[in-house]
Amino acid sequence: MSNPLKRWFEGVLWNSRFVVLIAVIVSLLSALALFCLVIVDFRGVLAGTLHAFEPDLASGTHDALLGDIVRKIITVVDAALLGAFMLIFGFGLYELFIGEIEIARSSKISRRLLEIESLEALKTRLGKVILIILIVEVFKDANRPETPPLNLLYLTIAIALIALALYLTHGGEAHKPAGTETPGHAGHREGDLE
């Protein structure tokens, strides 16, 4: 290829990373939708709780209502975790492919939230959130009387194996002493948005 044609092609190729913005926007909108569902589901929890305080409620109805409230609370927690997952995913994709979120650097929580320096770090962070979501699902299934105990055991074993796999593949990264970052992955990345 000639030099100007090569330079043009490399520019097009490099700028094609902005297609990731579609996934970033969709993940942020998904998080917003999930948090809206959290509000709607929590309204159901409040309504059920108020209904449980009615003095003329039968004992068996009260127990069934309590189980229903607990299941709804677990659903709220599950949806909130999934919303957080979508936010982390959107932030991570943006930071990896587009550039640093400059406005967030002045925030104290950005250090905890935006420490995604590689695709591997994003996968590790998302894997941990997925593991928590799966654990919440076990609690939800355990609270359903129609769930066979053997199925619950299988689900628990599967989650334990996922946790073990996550630990084995990423466990050593959490114990690195400070200052031993991989070259080119510490602090500020140069060349963002260029």
C-alpha positions as CSV (number, residue, x, y, z in Angstrom):
1,M,0.0,0.0,0.0
2,S,1.1,3.5,-0.7
3,N,1.9,5.7,2.3
4,P,-1.1,8.1,2.1
5,L,-3.5,5.1,1.5
6,K,-2.0,3.2,4.4
7,R,-2.3,6.2,6.7
8,W,-5.9,6.7,5.6
9,F,-6.7,3.0,6.2
10,E,-5.0,3.0,9.6
11,G,-7.0,6.1,10.6
12,V,-10.3,4.4,9.6
13,L,-9.3,1.3,11.4
14,W,-8.3,3.2,14.5
15,N,-11.4,5.3,14.5
16,S,-13.6,2.2,14.1
17,R,-13.2,1.7,17.9
18,F,-15.9,4.3,18.3
19,V,-18.5,1.7,17.3
20,V,-18.1,0.6,20.9
21,L,-20.1,3.7,21.9
22,I,-23.2,1.8,20.7
23,A,-22.6,-0.9,23.4
24,V,-21.7,1.7,26.0
25,I,-25.0,3.6,25.4
26,V,-27.0,0.4,25.3
27,S,-25.5,-0.8,28.6
28,L,-26.2,2.5,30.3
29,L,-29.8,2.5,29.1
30,S,-30.1,-1.1,30.3
31,A,-28.8,-0.1,33.7
32,L,-31.4,2.8,33.8
33,A,-34.2,0.3,32.9
34,L,-33.1,-2.1,35.6
35,F,-33.0,0.6,38.2
36,C,-36.5,1.7,37.2
37,L,-37.6,-2.0,37.6
38,V,-36.0,-1.9,41.1
39,I,-38.2,1.0,42.0
40,V,-41.3,-0.7,40.7
41,D,-40.4,-4.0,42.5
42,F,-39.7,-2.2,45.7
43,R,-43.2,-0.6,45.6
44,G,-44.5,-4.2,45.6
45,V,-42.3,-5.0,48.6
46,L,-43.7,-2.0,50.5
47,A,-47.3,-2.9,49.5
48,G,-46.8,-6.5,50.7
49,T,-45.2,-5.3,54.0
50,L,-48.1,-2.9,54.7
51,H,-50.6,-5.8,53.9
52,A,-48.7,-8.0,56.4
53,F,-49.5,-5.6,59.2
54,E,-53.3,-5.9,58.8
55,P,-54.7,-7.3,62.1
56,D,-57.3,-9.6,60.5
57,L,-54.7,-11.5,58.4
58,A,-54.8,-15.3,58.9
59,S,-51.7,-17.0,60.2
60,G,-51.1,-19.1,57.1
61,T,-51.7,-16.1,54.9
62,H,-49.1,-14.1,56.9
63,D,-46.5,-16.8,56.4
64,A,-47.1,-17.0,52.7
65,L,-47.0,-13.2,52.5
66,L,-43.7,-13.1,54.3
67,G,-42.2,-15.7,51.9
68,D,-43.5,-13.6,49.0
69,I,-42.0,-10.4,50.5
70,V,-38.6,-12.1,50.9
71,R,-38.7,-13.3,47.3
72,K,-39.5,-9.8,46.1
73,I,-36.7,-8.3,48.1
74,I,-34.2,-10.8,46.6
75,T,-35.6,-9.9,43.1
76,V,-34.9,-6.2,43.9
77,V,-31.3,-7.0,45.0
78,D,-30.8,-9.1,41.9
79,A,-32.0,-6.4,39.6
80,A,-29.9,-3.8,41.4
81,L,-26.8,-6.0,41.0
82,L,-27.5,-6.5,37.3
83,G,-27.9,-2.7,36.9
84,A,-24.5,-2.2,38.6
85,F,-23.1,-4.9,36.3
86,M,-24.3,-3.0,33.2
87,L,-22.8,0.3,34.5
88,I,-19.5,-1.3,35.2
89,F,-19.6,-2.9,31.7
90,G,-20.4,0.5,30.1
91,F,-17.7,2.4,32.0
92,G,-15.2,-0.3,31.3
93,L,-15.8,-0.5,27.6
94,Y,-15.6,3.3,27.3
95,E,-12.3,3.5,29.3
96,L,-10.8,0.6,27.3
97,F,-11.7,1.7,23.8
98,I,-12.5,5.4,23.8
99,G,-10.5,7.1,26.7
100,E,-10.6,8.1,30.3
101,I,-13.7,9.7,31.8
102,E,-12.0,12.9,32.7
103,I,-14.9,14.3,34.7
104,A,-14.9,11.3,37.0
105,R,-11.2,11.7,37.9
106,S,-12.1,14.4,40.4
107,S,-14.5,12.1,42.2
108,K,-13.2,10.0,45.2
109,I,-15.1,6.9,44.1
110,S,-13.7,6.9,40.6
111,R,-10.6,5.2,41.7
112,R,-12.6,2.2,42.9
113,L,-15.0,2.2,40.0
114,L,-12.8,3.0,37.0
115,E,-9.7,0.9,37.7
116,I,-10.1,-1.0,34.4
117,E,-6.8,-1.0,32.6
118,S,-7.3,-4.1,30.4
119,L,-10.0,-6.3,29.0
120,E,-8.8,-8.9,31.5
121,A,-9.4,-6.6,34.4
122,L,-12.9,-5.8,33.1
123,K,-13.7,-9.5,32.8
124,T,-12.5,-10.1,36.3
125,R,-14.6,-7.3,37.7
126,L,-17.7,-8.5,35.8
127,G,-17.0,-12.1,36.8
128,K,-17.2,-11.1,40.5
129,V,-20.5,-9.3,40.0
130,I,-21.9,-12.3,38.0
131,L,-20.9,-14.6,40.9
132,I,-22.8,-12.4,43.4
133,I,-25.8,-12.4,41.1
134,L,-25.7,-16.2,40.9
135,I,-25.5,-16.4,44.7
136,V,-28.6,-14.2,45.0
137,E,-30.3,-16.6,42.5
138,V,-29.6,-19.5,44.8
139,F,-31.2,-17.6,47.7
140,K,-34.2,-16.9,45.5
141,D,-34.5,-20.5,44.5
142,A,-34.0,-21.7,48.1
143,N,-37.0,-19.6,49.1
144,R,-39.3,-21.3,46.6
145,P,-41.1,-24.3,48.0
146,E,-41.4,-25.9,44.6
147,T,-37.7,-26.0,44.0
148,P,-36.4,-29.6,44.4
149,P,-33.5,-29.9,46.9
150,L,-31.4,-31.8,44.4
151,N,-31.7,-28.9,41.8
152,L,-30.7,-26.5,44.6
153,L,-27.6,-28.6,45.4
154,Y,-26.6,-28.8,41.7
155,L,-27.0,-25.0,41.4
156,T,-24.9,-24.4,44.5
157,I,-22.2,-26.8,43.3
158,A,-22.1,-25.0,39.9
159,I,-21.7,-21.6,41.5
160,A,-18.9,-23.0,43.8
161,L,-17.1,-24.3,40.7
162,I,-17.5,-20.9,38.9
163,A,-16.1,-19.2,42.0
164,L,-13.2,-21.6,42.1
165,A,-12.5,-21.0,38.4
166,L,-12.6,-17.3,38.9
167,Y,-10.2,-17.6,41.9
168,L,-7.8,-19.9,40.0
169,T,-7.7,-17.6,36.9
170,H,-7.6,-14.3,38.7
171,G,-6.8,-15.0,42.3
172,G,-3.1,-14.1,42.1
173,E,-3.8,-10.6,40.7
174,A,-5.4,-9.4,43.9
175,H,-2.3,-10.1,45.9
176,K,0.2,-8.0,43.9
177,P,2.1,-5.5,46.0
178,A,1.6,-1.8,45.2
179,G,4.0,-0.5,42.5
180,T,4.3,-3.8,40.6
181,E,1.9,-2.9,37.8
182,T,2.5,-4.2,34.4
183,P,4.5,-1.7,32.3
184,G,2.1,0.6,30.3
185,H,-0.8,-0.2,32.6
186,A,-0.2,2.1,35.6
187,G,-2.0,5.4,36.1
188,H,-2.7,7.6,33.2
189,R,-2.9,6.2,29.7
190,E,-1.3,8.3,27.1
191,G,-2.9,9.0,23.7
192,D,-6.6,8.8,24.7
193,L,-8.9,10.0,21.9
194,E,-6.1,10.5,19.5
